[in-house]
């Protein structure tokens, strides 16, 4: 600590699942913590528009932040859900492919093992038929660690933990600017925040955590002293989901072999047991780095185009041939902050930048937090807490 009197020890910008998990970790460490959110409620960005899958950690390069935090976070999340009565189900997942997909499935199996996922296994045709009789595939992997969670309940529980530890979550609070106090922010940060329709407020803190998700780059560009070299260009990618009318025969999640830019049009089940398919990947272009955090993003339309349903049906019918296309209806969509500009580039890792990267004390930025962010949120909270300890 610097000895300076601060209004708060820590301010977290962004109250999605990751921001709330970070706020929880800091508050439980004894820090006077405030989480601010520009929207009327917490988790209205990527956290409210996803499939709610608890990922096992199968797809990510071993040693990457995504792999490490997903595997660690999965176990933390299951334990948290059990102890806090958050609705969840460990259903397991099938990853299926045809003859031409065997190499992709072998890559998944190899990566998963190297990342510490020990229970992924190949299924025989008899096992596949027993587990999911209507799935048609030549090859299949089974991940028993995969599940689903009610993300809204999860965020409510995290917010409750913050408040129990003495912290606060304030919505309709837009981050305007941050100014370092002293050389390289050695005396903390001065923040300008607009709450509702009121004039901007000014407060000081020692730790500033940028967990703003879709707006993380816009927040970073309003932090004085942070070089533009440390702010990646964000590209928005939209994922559309289709809902299935009527009943379905599935007991597990079913994923095809991955496609460039995503995991393919897969079947997920929500807590109520309803089936949905998606997401596809629709690249929307680069984000405007000068935009105001929390403002409406020009061109971001969450409506699902019904014309895309034909492609959904074709993709799903590869492994569920009895699907009737007319049973698919427009569902919902979500938008991810990608650090790559198209599907031709290798997927980027989660980025956590501390003072060792940018030279500003007490500042931690998180960029490119998309899937598996829900699964990894508690592990990310731990990582930020550790980074904060080493920077103060």
C-alpha positions as CSV (number, residue, x, y, z in Angstrom):
1,X,0.0,0.0,0.0
2,X,1.2,3.6,-0.7
3,X,0.0,5.2,2.5
4,X,-2.3,7.4,0.5
5,X,-6.0,7.6,1.6
6,X,-8.2,6.2,-1.2
7,X,-12.0,6.3,-1.5
8,X,-11.8,2.6,-2.4
9,X,-9.1,-0.1,-2.5
10,X,-10.4,-1.6,-5.8
11,X,-12.8,-0.7,-8.6
12,X,-13.8,-3.3,-11.2
13,X,-15.3,-2.1,-14.4
14,X,-17.8,-4.5,-15.7
15,X,-20.4,-6.7,-13.9
16,X,-20.6,-9.7,-16.1
17,X,-19.8,-13.1,-14.7
18,X,-16.0,-12.4,-14.9
19,X,-16.2,-9.0,-13.4
20,X,-18.4,-10.3,-10.5
21,X,-16.0,-13.2,-9.9
22,X,-13.1,-10.8,-9.8
23,X,-15.0,-8.5,-7.4
24,X,-15.8,-11.5,-5.2
25,X,-12.1,-12.5,-5.1
26,X,-10.9,-9.0,-4.2
27,X,-13.6,-8.4,-1.6
28,X,-13.0,-11.7,0.1
29,X,-9.3,-10.7,0.3
30,X,-10.3,-7.8,2.5
31,X,-10.2,-5.1,-0.1
32,X,-12.9,-2.4,-0.1
33,X,-14.2,-3.2,-3.6
34,X,-16.7,-1.6,-6.0
35,X,-17.9,-3.2,-9.2
36,X,-19.5,-0.8,-11.7
37,X,-21.7,-1.7,-14.6
38,X,-22.9,0.7,-17.3
39,X,-26.1,-1.3,-18.0
40,X,-29.3,-1.3,-15.9
41,X,-28.5,-4.8,-14.6
42,X,-25.5,-7.0,-14.2
43,X,-24.5,-9.4,-17.0
44,X,-26.4,-7.9,-19.9
45,X,-23.5,-8.4,-22.4
46,X,-21.8,-11.7,-23.3
47,X,-22.8,-13.2,-19.9
48,X,-26.5,-13.1,-20.7
49,X,-26.3,-14.2,-24.3
50,X,-24.5,-17.6,-24.3
51,X,-25.4,-21.2,-24.0
52,X,-24.5,-21.6,-20.3
53,X,-22.2,-24.5,-21.0
54,X,-19.6,-25.5,-18.4
55,X,-16.8,-26.5,-20.6
56,X,-14.3,-29.3,-19.8
57,X,-11.3,-27.6,-21.4
58,X,-11.0,-29.7,-24.6
59,X,-10.2,-27.3,-27.3
60,X,-7.5,-24.9,-26.1
61,X,-3.7,-25.1,-26.6
62,X,-2.1,-26.6,-23.5
63,X,-0.5,-24.0,-21.3
64,X,-2.7,-21.2,-22.6
65,X,-4.8,-19.1,-20.3
66,X,-7.9,-20.5,-21.8
67,X,-6.8,-24.1,-21.1
68,X,-5.5,-23.4,-17.6
69,X,-8.4,-21.3,-16.4
70,X,-11.0,-23.5,-18.0
71,X,-9.8,-26.7,-16.4
72,X,-9.3,-25.0,-13.0
73,X,-12.4,-22.9,-13.3
74,X,-14.6,-25.9,-14.2
75,X,-13.9,-27.6,-10.9
76,X,-14.3,-24.3,-9.0
77,X,-17.6,-23.6,-10.7
78,X,-19.1,-27.0,-10.0
79,X,-18.1,-26.7,-6.3
80,X,-19.5,-23.1,-6.1
81,X,-22.8,-24.2,-7.7
82,X,-23.2,-27.0,-5.2
83,X,-22.4,-24.9,-2.2
84,X,-24.5,-21.9,-3.3
85,X,-27.5,-23.9,-4.7
86,X,-27.0,-22.5,-8.2
87,X,-28.9,-24.6,-10.8
88,X,-26.6,-26.7,-12.9
89,X,-26.4,-30.2,-14.4
90,X,-23.4,-32.2,-15.3
91,X,-24.9,-33.8,-18.4
92,X,-21.7,-34.8,-20.3
93,X,-21.1,-34.0,-24.0
94,X,-20.6,-36.0,-27.2
95,X,-18.2,-34.7,-29.8
96,X,-19.1,-36.4,-33.1
97,X,-17.7,-36.6,-36.5
98,X,-17.8,-38.4,-39.8
99,X,-14.9,-40.2,-41.6
100,X,-13.4,-36.9,-42.7
101,X,-13.5,-35.5,-39.1
102,X,-11.3,-38.1,-37.4
103,X,-8.2,-36.0,-37.5
104,X,-10.0,-33.1,-35.9
105,X,-11.3,-35.3,-33.1
106,X,-7.8,-36.8,-32.6
107,X,-6.5,-33.3,-32.1
108,X,-9.2,-32.5,-29.5
109,X,-8.3,-35.7,-27.7
110,X,-4.6,-34.9,-27.7
111,X,-5.1,-31.3,-26.6
112,X,-7.5,-32.3,-23.9
113,X,-5.0,-34.8,-22.4
114,X,-2.1,-32.3,-22.5
115,X,-4.3,-29.6,-20.8
116,X,-5.1,-32.0,-17.9
117,X,-8.5,-33.3,-19.0
118,X,-8.2,-37.0,-18.0
119,X,-11.7,-38.4,-18.5
120,X,-12.3,-37.7,-22.2
121,X,-12.7,-41.1,-24.0
122,X,-13.6,-42.5,-27.4
123,X,-17.0,-44.2,-27.8
124,X,-17.7,-47.4,-29.7
125,X,-20.7,-47.4,-32.1
126,X,-22.7,-49.5,-29.6
127,X,-22.0,-47.0,-26.8
128,X,-22.9,-44.1,-29.0
129,X,-26.2,-45.8,-30.0
130,X,-27.0,-46.6,-26.4
131,X,-26.3,-43.0,-25.2
132,X,-27.9,-41.1,-28.1
133,X,-29.9,-43.4,-30.4
134,X,-30.7,-40.7,-33.0
135,X,-27.1,-39.4,-33.4
136,X,-25.4,-40.7,-36.6
137,X,-21.6,-40.5,-36.6
138,X,-18.7,-42.6,-37.5
139,X,-16.6,-41.4,-34.6
140,X,-17.4,-39.9,-31.2
141,X,-15.7,-38.7,-28.0
142,X,-17.5,-38.4,-24.7
143,X,-16.7,-35.7,-22.1
144,X,-18.3,-36.5,-18.8
145,X,-17.1,-33.2,-17.2
146,X,-19.2,-31.0,-19.5
147,X,-22.4,-29.5,-18.1
148,X,-24.7,-26.5,-18.0
149,X,-25.4,-23.7,-15.5
150,X,-28.0,-21.1,-15.0
151,X,-25.8,-18.1,-15.6
152,X,-28.3,-15.6,-14.1
153,X,-28.4,-17.6,-10.8
154,X,-24.6,-17.8,-10.9
155,X,-24.2,-14.0,-11.2
156,X,-26.8,-13.4,-8.4
157,X,-24.8,-15.7,-6.2
158,X,-21.5,-13.9,-7.1
159,X,-23.0,-10.5,-6.4
160,X,-24.3,-11.8,-3.0
161,X,-20.8,-12.9,-2.2
162,X,-19.4,-9.5,-3.0
163,X,-21.9,-7.8,-0.7
164,X,-21.4,-10.3,2.0
165,X,-17.7,-9.5,2.0
166,X,-18.4,-5.8,2.3
167,X,-18.2,-4.8,-1.4
168,X,-20.8,-3.2,-3.7
169,X,-22.1,-3.6,-7.2
170,X,-23.5,-0.4,-8.8
171,X,-25.3,-0.5,-12.1
172,X,-26.0,2.4,-14.6
173,X,-22.5,3.6,-13.8
174,X,-20.5,4.5,-16.9
175,X,-16.7,4.6,-16.8
176,X,-15.6,7.9,-18.4
177,X,-11.9,8.2,-17.7
178,X,-9.0,7.2,-15.4
179,X,-6.0,9.4,-14.5
180,X,-2.9,8.0,-12.8
181,X,-1.9,9.7,-9.6
182,X,1.8,10.1,-9.3
183,X,4.5,8.7,-11.6
184,X,3.3,5.4,-13.3
185,X,0.2,5.5,-11.0
186,X,2.3,4.9,-7.9
187,X,-0.2,6.8,-5.9
188,X,-3.3,5.1,-7.3
189,X,-6.0,6.2,-9.8
190,X,-8.5,8.9,-10.1
191,X,-11.7,7.8,-11.9
192,X,-14.5,9.8,-13.5
193,X,-17.8,7.9,-13.5
194,X,-21.3,8.9,-14.6
195,X,-24.1,7.4,-12.5
196,X,-27.5,7.4,-14.2
197,X,-28.5,10.8,-15.4
198,X,-26.4,12.6,-12.7
199,X,-23.3,14.6,-13.4
200,X,-20.0,12.7,-13.3
201,X,-18.5,11.6,-10.0
202,X,-14.8,11.5,-9.2
203,X,-13.3,8.9,-6.9
204,X,-9.9,7.4,-6.2
205,X,-8.7,3.8,-5.8
206,X,-5.5,1.9,-5.6
207,X,-6.5,-1.0,-8.0
208,X,-8.3,-0.5,-11.3
209,X,-9.5,-3.7,-13.0
210,X,-10.8,-3.5,-16.5
211,X,-13.2,-6.4,-17.0
212,X,-15.6,-4.7,-19.3
213,X,-16.0,-7.5,-21.9
214,X,-17.3,-6.1,-25.1
215,X,-16.1,-2.6,-24.0
216,X,-12.7,-3.5,-22.5
217,X,-10.9,-1.8,-25.4
218,X,-13.0,1.3,-25.1
219,X,-12.3,1.5,-21.3
220,X,-8.6,1.0,-21.9
221,X,-8.5,3.8,-24.5
222,X,-9.8,6.1,-21.8
223,X,-7.0,5.3,-19.3
224,X,-4.5,8.1,-19.3
225,X,-0.9,6.9,-19.6
226,X,-1.7,3.5,-21.1
227,X,0.0,3.2,-24.4
228,X,-2.1,2.3,-27.4
229,X,0.3,-0.5,-28.1
230,X,-1.2,-2.3,-25.1
231,X,-4.8,-2.0,-26.4
232,X,-5.7,-4.7,-29.0
233,X,-8.1,-4.1,-31.8
234,X,-11.3,-5.8,-31.0
235,X,-13.5,-7.4,-33.7
236,X,-17.1,-8.3,-33.0
237,X,-18.4,-11.8,-33.9
238,X,-22.0,-12.6,-33.6
239,X,-23.3,-16.1,-32.7
240,X,-26.9,-16.9,-33.6
241,X,-28.9,-19.6,-31.9
242,X,-32.0,-21.5,-33.1
243,X,-34.6,-23.0,-30.8
244,X,-36.2,-26.4,-31.4
245,X,-40.0,-26.6,-31.3
246,X,-41.5,-29.7,-29.7
247,X,-39.7,-32.4,-27.8
248,X,-36.3,-34.0,-28.4
249,X,-34.6,-37.3,-27.6
250,X,-31.3,-36.0,-26.2
251,X,-29.8,-36.6,-22.8
252,X,-26.4,-35.0,-23.5
253,X,-25.0,-32.0,-25.3
254,X,-23.9,-32.9,-28.8
255,X,-21.1,-31.1,-30.6
256,X,-19.8,-31.6,-34.1
257,X,-16.1,-31.3,-35.0
258,X,-15.0,-27.7,-34.7
259,X,-15.2,-25.2,-37.6
260,X,-12.9,-22.2,-38.3
261,X,-13.8,-19.5,-35.8
262,X,-16.0,-21.6,-33.5
263,X,-17.1,-25.0,-32.3
264,X,-19.7,-25.7,-34.9
265,X,-23.5,-25.7,-34.8
266,X,-24.1,-27.8,-31.7
267,X,-26.9,-28.9,-29.5
268,X,-27.1,-27.5,-26.0
269,X,-29.8,-28.0,-23.4
270,X,-30.9,-25.3,-20.9
271,X,-31.7,-26.0,-17.3
272,X,-35.4,-26.5,-18.2
273,X,-34.3,-29.2,-20.7
274,X,-35.2,-27.2,-23.8
275,X,-33.0,-27.8,-26.9
276,X,-31.2,-25.1,-28.9
277,X,-28.7,-25.1,-31.7
278,X,-25.8,-22.8,-32.3
279,X,-24.0,-20.7,-32.4
280,X,-22.9,-20.0,-36.0
281,X,-20.2,-17.4,-36.5
282,X,-21.1,-14.1,-38.2
283,X,-18.1,-11.6,-38.3
284,X,-19.3,-8.0,-37.8
285,X,-16.1,-6.1,-38.2
286,X,-13.8,-4.0,-36.0
287,X,-15.0,-2.1,-33.0
288,X,-14.7,1.7,-32.9
289,X,-11.9,2.2,-30.4
290,X,-13.1,5.8,-29.7
291,X,-16.6,4.8,-28.6
292,X,-17.9,5.6,-25.1
293,X,-18.0,2.5,-22.9
294,X,-21.6,1.3,-22.4
295,X,-22.9,3.2,-25.4
296,X,-24.9,1.4,-28.1
297,X,-22.6,-0.2,-30.6
298,X,-23.5,1.0,-34.1
299,X,-24.4,-2.0,-36.3
300,X,-24.7,-4.5,-33.5
301,X,-28.1,-6.1,-34.1
302,X,-29.1,-9.0,-31.8
303,X,-32.0,-10.1,-34.0
304,X,-31.6,-13.6,-35.5
305,X,-32.1,-13.6,-39.2
306,X,-34.5,-16.5,-40.1
307,X,-32.7,-16.9,-43.4
308,X,-29.8,-18.5,-41.5
309,X,-31.9,-21.4,-40.3
310,X,-31.5,-23.3,-43.5
311,X,-27.7,-23.5,-42.8
312,X,-28.4,-24.6,-39.2
313,X,-30.6,-27.4,-40.4
314,X,-28.0,-28.6,-43.0
315,X,-25.3,-28.6,-40.3
316,X,-27.3,-30.4,-37.7
317,X,-28.7,-33.0,-40.2
318,X,-25.1,-34.3,-40.7
319,X,-25.4,-35.9,-37.3
320,X,-29.1,-35.9,-36.6
321,X,-30.6,-36.8,-40.0
322,X,-34.2,-37.0,-38.8
323,X,-34.3,-33.3,-37.9
324,X,-37.1,-31.6,-39.8
325,X,-35.9,-28.1,-40.8
326,X,-39.3,-26.5,-40.1
327,X,-38.9,-27.3,-36.4
328,X,-36.1,-24.7,-36.1
329,X,-37.1,-21.2,-35.0
330,X,-35.0,-18.0,-34.5
331,X,-33.7,-18.1,-31.0
332,X,-31.3,-15.5,-29.6
333,X,-27.8,-14.2,-30.4
334,X,-24.7,-13.1,-28.6
335,X,-21.7,-11.1,-29.6
336,X,-18.1,-11.9,-28.7
337,X,-15.1,-9.5,-28.4
338,X,-12.6,-11.4,-30.7
339,X,-8.9,-10.5,-30.8
340,X,-8.7,-11.9,-34.3
341,X,-10.3,-10.3,-37.4
342,X,-11.7,-13.4,-39.1
343,X,-11.9,-17.2,-39.0
344,X,-8.7,-17.6,-41.0
345,X,-6.6,-16.5,-38.0
346,X,-5.8,-18.9,-35.1
347,X,-8.1,-18.2,-32.1
348,X,-6.5,-15.8,-29.7
349,X,-5.9,-16.5,-26.0
350,X,-7.4,-14.7,-23.1
351,X,-5.2,-11.6,-22.3
352,X,-4.5,-10.5,-18.7
353,X,-2.3,-7.4,-18.6
354,X,-0.7,-6.3,-15.3
355,X,1.9,-3.7,-14.5
356,X,4.6,-6.0,-15.8
357,X,3.2,-5.5,-19.3
358,X,2.3,-1.8,-19.4
359,X,4.2,-0.3,-16.5
360,X,1.3,1.3,-14.7
361,X,0.9,0.3,-11.1
362,X,-2.5,-1.0,-9.9
363,X,-3.9,-1.5,-13.4
364,X,-5.1,-4.8,-14.7
365,X,-6.7,-5.2,-18.1
366,X,-8.6,-8.2,-19.4
367,X,-9.1,-8.5,-23.2
368,X,-10.8,-11.0,-25.5
369,X,-12.8,-12.7,-22.7
370,X,-15.3,-14.8,-24.5
371,X,-15.9,-18.6,-24.4
372,X,-15.0,-20.3,-22.0
373,X,-15.3,-17.2,-19.8
374,X,-18.3,-18.4,-17.8
375,X,-16.5,-21.7,-17.0
376,X,-13.3,-19.9,-16.2
377,X,-14.7,-16.9,-14.3
378,X,-13.7,-18.1,-10.8
379,X,-10.2,-19.0,-12.0
380,X,-9.9,-15.6,-13.6
381,X,-10.9,-14.0,-10.4
382,X,-8.1,-15.9,-8.6
383,X,-5.6,-14.9,-11.3
384,X,-6.5,-11.2,-11.0
385,X,-6.3,-11.4,-7.2
386,X,-2.8,-12.9,-7.5
387,X,-1.8,-10.2,-10.0
388,X,-3.1,-7.5,-7.8
389,X,-1.2,-8.8,-4.8
390,X,2.1,-8.7,-6.7
391,X,1.4,-5.2,-8.0
392,X,0.7,-3.5,-4.7
